[in-house]
């Protein structure tokens, strides 16, 4: 089993080179950088503080997988998303978090312990695989690396200038080489390859040559499973044939691997020593006694290769099949499906070896991951089957949901912007704006993990379910409308006195406005001198505006407007009743309003000090209107004016009568009469 570690700075070509090496050697390529990128992507999506190690609890519920070169996180292909500029610029921060590194390093070591593989990254040879049989440190000038990264992004539709990319690479190099945990450095026993002036093929060729020199298994004479070989029989027993291949390599073929073998047949009756024999390598093993290479052959492999088309169809149809556990090792388990052996790696069942042993002889649900016709190997996954079953269950659960449905759930996680609600097979987001009609600024103060909540589904977009609590609660405005109606009269609490009027409390959530003009029928009344905060004031609901959610109130509408029918003008004569005597005059009643009779307007006949010297209380008096303004409740009258008017009227009548009885002679009339008398004499 060979382990190859390739380290180097960003843009040195590690990933491209590693993938090609893996293809040429037929080993597993493990992109460790993609793992860190995936964790970074999820952290950015959740919105955590990347610097805070305590916020990486999501690691425990995160699933990672590599399938046919694609990177899968939490059942979704994120191969393109993890290569975004946002992730690239941020990935160094999670990479330096010890909790993240410990989690991923353990995962990477687990994978490498069961198979030949090649890993690339920045600390593979120093931290992850310090025992790697081959370590490479791949480097290049920063301009060369920036140009490669720029062209790589251009193919993905991301256009950045060379200068911008160089700055990005410089920043990334500085972060990687100065981080506290597992900084980028070259392992002491690593072979340094500068790829600045080398093509990809040249770099691959150099590394392959190094692999061939150091590892006999990877030499040009290496045997591969599925390879046809020719050898000579050196011994035959009842059920086993022993051979030599290439003169010095040991090989063996068992009866059940011989095409045409009949149950009970004795092999030494058909085969003999010295006979040439041709077969396909079924398995490359070691002799238990000597530790030498041992080739296990078969003549049924071609027939078994034809069976692989069945598994290709199963994989293509994304089917779940049941296979029986027949053998368990530290690497995984061998399963039987219709007589064909399947391999289930440990990482694809998510069980420890001890637990896996307990499944021997049992049937497992699995899905086909890879079909390798050259090696006659079918790799399956129990985790993938479980995920599909889970996915189907979720799809069924989603199909059962509809907008407007009221459901009960449990708070699973509290976030800054809301809460994740567990609805069984489905999770939904309760945004902070949907918790209450009032603004909720601190979600954690309202909801705790484990709380049972009743919510209504307000949106379904794919696998995103939007929930609302406030949709099940009456809006405070509706509560107000149930309590108050136009025309209602009540005693309201004055919450605030403002120049525009009074703010009157209606409910805990709403207040009404009483405009200053609605305090009194009279314009000269100053409400801010009569009312203060905390007072109770009788008001009437005048209007309720649903659109603006506004209530208008009035105090004067609760009062009788006694001046509404008073229509008097200056000079009008009216009869009033003396209501009371005051220092400066008297208050007089006219209809249902009150006016003022000044003391100097009582009489012109004599000087008085009090009105009751002339007019006692409750006496009726004819007066003349001097001033009347209903808008300010003002009526000023005069009894003296009536007296004067009466005197004037008396004089006018006297002189008119006198004019009729005694003619008035002018001087001209007297002279004319004098002359006439002279002539008569």
CORLIN-V679854 format. One record per backbone hydrogen bond with DSSP energy under -0.5 kcal/mol. CO is the residue of the C=O (numbers start at 1). NH is the residue of the N-H. If there is no record, write none. Layout:
co->(CO & CO)
nh->(NH & NH)
//
This chain:
co->(2 & 3 & 3 & 4 & 5 & 5 & 6 & 7 & 9 & 13 & 14 & 15 & 16 & 17 & 18 & 19 & 20 & 21 & 22 & 22 & 28 & 28 & 29 & 30 & 30 & 31 & 32 & 33 & 34 & 35 & 36 & 37 & 38 & 39 & 40 & 41 & 42 & 43 & 43 & 48 & 49 & 51 & 52 & 53 & 56 & 57 & 58 & 59 & 63 & 65 & 67 & 70 & 70 & 71 & 72 & 73 & 76 & 76 & 78 & 80 & 81 & 84 & 85 & 86 & 87 & 90 & 90 & 91 & 92 & 93 & 94 & 96 & 97 & 98 & 99 & 100 & 101 & 102 & 103 & 104 & 105 & 106 & 107 & 108 & 109 & 111 & 116 & 117 & 118 & 119 & 120 & 120 & 121 & 122 & 123 & 123 & 124 & 127 & 129 & 134 & 135 & 136 & 136 & 137 & 139 & 141 & 142 & 143 & 144 & 145 & 146 & 147 & 148 & 149 & 150 & 151 & 152 & 153 & 153 & 154 & 157 & 158 & 161 & 162 & 163 & 164 & 165 & 166 & 167 & 168 & 169 & 170 & 171 & 172 & 173 & 174 & 175 & 176 & 180 & 187 & 190 & 191 & 193 & 193 & 195 & 199 & 200 & 201 & 202 & 203 & 204 & 205 & 206 & 207 & 208 & 209 & 210 & 211 & 214 & 215 & 216 & 219 & 224 & 227 & 229 & 230 & 231 & 232 & 233 & 235 & 238 & 239 & 240 & 241 & 242 & 242 & 243 & 244 & 245 & 245 & 246 & 249 & 250 & 251 & 252 & 253 & 254 & 255 & 257 & 257 & 257 & 258 & 262 & 265 & 266 & 267 & 267 & 272 & 275 & 277 & 279 & 280 & 280 & 281 & 283 & 283 & 285 & 287 & 292 & 293 & 294 & 294 & 295 & 295 & 296 & 296 & 298 & 300 & 301 & 302 & 303 & 304 & 305 & 306 & 307 & 307 & 308 & 309 & 310 & 311 & 312 & 313 & 314 & 315 & 319 & 321 & 323 & 324 & 324 & 325 & 327 & 331 & 332 & 333 & 334 & 334 & 335 & 336 & 337 & 340 & 342 & 343 & 343 & 344 & 345 & 346 & 346 & 346 & 348 & 348 & 352 & 353 & 354 & 356 & 357 & 359 & 362 & 364 & 364 & 366 & 367 & 370 & 371 & 372 & 372 & 377 & 377 & 378 & 379 & 379 & 380 & 381 & 381 & 382 & 383 & 384 & 385 & 386 & 387 & 388 & 389 & 390 & 391 & 392 & 393 & 394 & 395 & 396 & 398 & 402 & 405 & 405 & 407 & 409 & 410 & 411 & 413 & 413 & 415 & 417 & 418 & 419 & 419 & 420 & 420 & 420 & 421 & 421 & 422 & 423 & 426 & 428 & 428 & 429 & 429 & 430 & 431 & 432 & 432 & 434 & 434 & 439 & 441 & 442 & 442 & 443 & 443 & 448 & 451 & 453 & 453 & 455 & 456 & 456 & 457 & 459 & 461 & 463 & 464 & 464 & 465 & 466 & 466 & 467 & 468 & 469 & 470 & 475 & 475 & 476 & 477 & 478 & 479 & 480 & 485 & 488 & 490 & 490 & 492 & 493 & 493 & 494 & 496 & 496 & 498 & 500 & 501 & 502 & 502 & 503 & 503 & 504 & 505 & 507 & 510 & 510 & 512 & 512 & 513 & 513 & 514 & 515 & 516 & 518 & 518 & 522 & 525 & 526 & 527 & 527 & 532 & 535 & 537 & 539 & 540 & 540 & 541 & 543 & 544 & 545 & 545 & 550 & 551 & 552 & 552 & 553 & 554 & 555 & 556 & 560 & 561 & 563 & 565 & 569 & 572 & 574 & 574 & 576 & 577 & 577 & 578 & 580 & 582 & 584 & 585 & 586 & 587 & 587 & 588 & 589 & 590 & 593 & 595 & 596 & 596 & 597 & 598 & 599 & 601 & 601 & 610 & 611 & 611 & 614 & 616 & 619 & 621 & 621 & 623 & 624 & 625 & 627 & 629 & 629 & 630 & 631 & 634 & 635 & 636 & 636 & 637 & 638 & 639 & 640 & 641 & 642 & 643 & 644 & 645 & 646 & 647 & 648 & 649 & 650 & 651 & 652 & 653 & 654 & 655 & 656 & 657 & 658 & 661 & 663 & 666 & 667 & 668 & 669 & 670 & 671 & 672 & 673 & 674 & 675 & 676 & 677)
nh->(117 & 133 & 134 & 119 & 7 & 136 & 121 & 138 & 12 & 17 & 18 & 19 & 20 & 21 & 22 & 23 & 24 & 25 & 26 & 27 & 30 & 118 & 31 & 32 & 120 & 35 & 36 & 37 & 38 & 39 & 40 & 41 & 42 & 43 & 44 & 45 & 46 & 47 & 48 & 50 & 52 & 53 & 55 & 56 & 59 & 60 & 61 & 62 & 74 & 72 & 70 & 67 & 72 & 78 & 65 & 76 & 73 & 78 & 82 & 83 & 84 & 88 & 89 & 90 & 91 & 93 & 94 & 95 & 96 & 96 & 97 & 98 & 101 & 102 & 103 & 104 & 105 & 106 & 107 & 108 & 109 & 110 & 111 & 112 & 113 & 114 & 28 & 4 & 30 & 6 & 32 & 33 & 8 & 185 & 127 & 128 & 129 & 130 & 132 & 5 & 191 & 7 & 138 & 193 & 195 & 145 & 146 & 147 & 148 & 149 & 150 & 151 & 152 & 153 & 154 & 155 & 156 & 156 & 158 & 157 & 159 & 160 & 165 & 166 & 167 & 168 & 169 & 170 & 171 & 172 & 173 & 174 & 175 & 176 & 177 & 178 & 179 & 184 & 182 & 190 & 192 & 137 & 139 & 195 & 198 & 203 & 204 & 205 & 206 & 207 & 208 & 209 & 210 & 211 & 212 & 213 & 214 & 215 & 216 & 218 & 219 & 222 & 227 & 281 & 279 & 246 & 277 & 244 & 274 & 242 & 267 & 255 & 237 & 253 & 234 & 235 & 251 & 232 & 248 & 249 & 248 & 245 & 295 & 243 & 297 & 241 & 257 & 258 & 259 & 299 & 300 & 261 & 265 & 267 & 269 & 270 & 271 & 275 & 233 & 231 & 229 & 282 & 298 & 226 & 285 & 296 & 294 & 291 & 287 & 250 & 285 & 296 & 252 & 297 & 282 & 283 & 280 & 304 & 305 & 306 & 307 & 308 & 308 & 309 & 310 & 311 & 312 & 313 & 314 & 315 & 316 & 317 & 319 & 318 & 321 & 366 & 364 & 326 & 336 & 361 & 334 & 346 & 329 & 344 & 326 & 327 & 342 & 324 & 340 & 337 & 335 & 345 & 380 & 333 & 348 & 349 & 350 & 351 & 382 & 383 & 356 & 357 & 358 & 359 & 360 & 362 & 325 & 323 & 366 & 321 & 381 & 379 & 373 & 376 & 377 & 372 & 379 & 343 & 369 & 370 & 345 & 367 & 385 & 386 & 387 & 388 & 389 & 390 & 391 & 392 & 393 & 394 & 395 & 396 & 397 & 398 & 399 & 400 & 401 & 405 & 407 & 457 & 455 & 453 & 422 & 450 & 415 & 420 & 418 & 432 & 415 & 421 & 430 & 412 & 413 & 422 & 423 & 428 & 410 & 425 & 423 & 421 & 430 & 431 & 467 & 419 & 434 & 435 & 436 & 469 & 470 & 441 & 443 & 445 & 446 & 446 & 447 & 451 & 411 & 409 & 455 & 407 & 458 & 468 & 404 & 466 & 464 & 465 & 461 & 466 & 429 & 458 & 459 & 431 & 456 & 472 & 473 & 478 & 479 & 480 & 481 & 482 & 483 & 484 & 488 & 541 & 492 & 539 & 537 & 495 & 505 & 534 & 498 & 503 & 501 & 516 & 498 & 504 & 514 & 495 & 496 & 512 & 493 & 506 & 506 & 507 & 504 & 514 & 515 & 553 & 502 & 518 & 519 & 555 & 556 & 525 & 527 & 529 & 530 & 531 & 535 & 494 & 492 & 490 & 542 & 554 & 487 & 552 & 546 & 549 & 550 & 545 & 513 & 542 & 543 & 515 & 540 & 558 & 559 & 562 & 564 & 566 & 567 & 572 & 625 & 576 & 623 & 621 & 579 & 589 & 618 & 587 & 585 & 599 & 582 & 597 & 579 & 580 & 595 & 577 & 593 & 590 & 588 & 598 & 637 & 586 & 601 & 602 & 639 & 640 & 613 & 614 & 615 & 616 & 619 & 578 & 576 & 623 & 574 & 638 & 571 & 636 & 632 & 634 & 633 & 523 & 629 & 596 & 626 & 627 & 598 & 624 & 643 & 644 & 645 & 646 & 647 & 648 & 649 & 650 & 651 & 652 & 653 & 654 & 655 & 656 & 657 & 658 & 659 & 660 & 661 & 662 & 663 & 665 & 670 & 671 & 672 & 673 & 674 & 675 & 676 & 677 & 678 & 679 & 680 & 681)
//
